[in-house]
Amino acid sequence: MKSVPFSVASRLVGDAAVIYPKGYLNNLSGESLVTECGIYIGKGITKIVVNFSETDLINSIGISLLLQIIEDLKNIQGTICCTNMSKFLRDTFETLGLIQYMVVFPVESDALQYLKAGKA
Amino acid sequence: MPSNAIPAEDFLNREPELHYLKSLSELKEKALGGNVFLEGARGMGKTELLKQLHRVLFREDHVAPFYYSFKTANLKGTYFAKDYFTRFVRQYISFQKKDSSIADHAAEPLERLMPAISSLGLYWLIDGIEDFQGHVNNNDFYWQLVAAISAPVVAAQKSGKPVIVMLDDFDAAEHLYESSLGDAHGLISLFGESMQNRLCPHVITGSAGALEAIFTDHSLLGMTERMRLGPLPEDLAAALFRTHLANLKITCAPDVRLTFLTLLRGNPLYIRNLAKAASKMQKKELTEKDLVECYGFEVSEGETAFYWSSVFNRYVQNPTKRKAMVKLLMHAIENGEMEDRGRLSRVSGLCEAETAAILDAMEASGFIRDKNAVFQDFVSALYMKEIEGRKPSDVREKIEAKYLSESEESCFELVIPMSSNAELVVAKAVEQIGINMNLDSEFLKYLQLALIEVCINAIEHSGSYEKQVFLKFITRPNKIKIIIENSGRPFSLDSLMELPVEEKLRMGMKRGWGFKLVHSIMDSVKVERVNDRTRVIMTKEIKDKEVHP
């Protein structure tokens, strides 16, 4: 477990936004993740990639906020791709039945390729 | 009695107490001391201290010792009076003549002692014996008791030589009766006058719970100081154990460190009994494993078990009620404490009034306060035998297995405030515990998540004024057990709604995942309510693949 404070970075790649949550994803950090995604959705972006490579731990409140993003994208017929998930994170999403609402890729480039190809 | 005291050189670490008690008569004469209530857990050596005091005083000539045990006394007033009076006379003559056999010949009538008393010139004692006999002949219950109880005072006043009166298990005197149990409350207060006498300091032992009530008796109030008899320090406990073994011609294997003895908490009775168990089990060279084996025998079938059974019988004689008491004690051990009495009657299987009576007896006896491991193992063994009907060999094996695996057990405790990100401190702690156990880092993430969920549940929903979460981690090579406790609003697993994610999305419910995750991660999750606290107990078996080689 790395003792890093949570932060969210992002970048725009073509018509997709890539989000990098870093650290412990809980209520406070989850809110900033929702805000960050909300900014892109507000600008008309419907494709979001969340790269979890730097996400250390997560809790159920953080998960519920992720569900908020899923819901927001669902309302605009958008797509959420999740990449670089640890086995732990993937298992957790699977346990809760969330995995069916996201497209999962091992790495970010695969997700971007998928979105670029317009399969979403 | 009390010539069966252990050799003085084997009586360890009680010199200051013995010295103080020896000087008690001098202190009382100068109004610097009074009576002493010897306090300490059962088996801590209170009776033995009295015996040693008796022996020291007996050998000298300044203070006459008188020892009386209520443990085996007949509490019917007239029997008690005769027994108490006769024993005093015997012990007094024995002391004067420096002949311990006189005190030991309990069957010899007092009349036979008359020549000895005359030869000592104790004519006042002859008068006293005749007076006492007169009360017996007149069937005068009250004066028989008064004459018996005041005999040491009379002796001290007539001779000018103080008498130290040692009353072992004195709380039983509260149950003195005239013709049927409970018909004459308060006879114990007849000791008040004797206790006030400046020439007669009293040293008392007994259950603190029961004596609490006795010392609030007006006549006895404020005359007694407490002396606490603590456990033997670890090194002395080991030394005493080795001495007992040597006397029994048993040696310790070269690598034996006797660490298991710490379980006995420096209790001389347990230490002696364990050594004797080794002898009974024909051990010649004791290993650590032998110690555990002897202990299993001792708490289930040995002298320690017999000792505690006798104590139980003293407080609850009826077999059905005794079984109920065992159930209640087992419940208290498993849950850490007792809840409200209404719920406990379901545990005991008796009605509320009967359960309340047993709980009162347990309170008076101090059983609930006795939180030592030996007592708890005795109760567990008894429970397995009497309630579960297990065979003695199975019971022994269970107890042994507990300690053979517990030797590799570690325990950590942590208290966190109910504040933002405090659960991360717990996550960090479990990570380090996992590293100590060589656990796989990915596996640890699951444990961290389960813990985080339980902690945030407590922080968010308990409404606790205490604003703290108490955590305990108990680890063994193949298992981790985590106990999380907090005060505040009750919480139960039954109250949780299990909804599929589609339903949650449809209803706009995004929360309520926590315990689903906890259940999926841990092997067992139990939620209990103990008084005003919610306790979550989670366990996880550790498989080989989750440990680094």
Interface residues (C-beta under 8 A of the other chain):
Chain A: M1 S3 Y24 N26 L28 L57 I58 N59 S60 I61 I63 S64 L65 L67 Q68 E71 S86 K87 F88 D91 T92 T95 L96 G97 L98 Q100 Y101
Chain B: S420 N421 E423 L424 A427 K428 E431 E442 L444 K445 Y446 Q448 L449 I452 E453 I456 P500 V501 E502 K504 L505 K510 R511 G512 W513 G514 K516 L517 S520
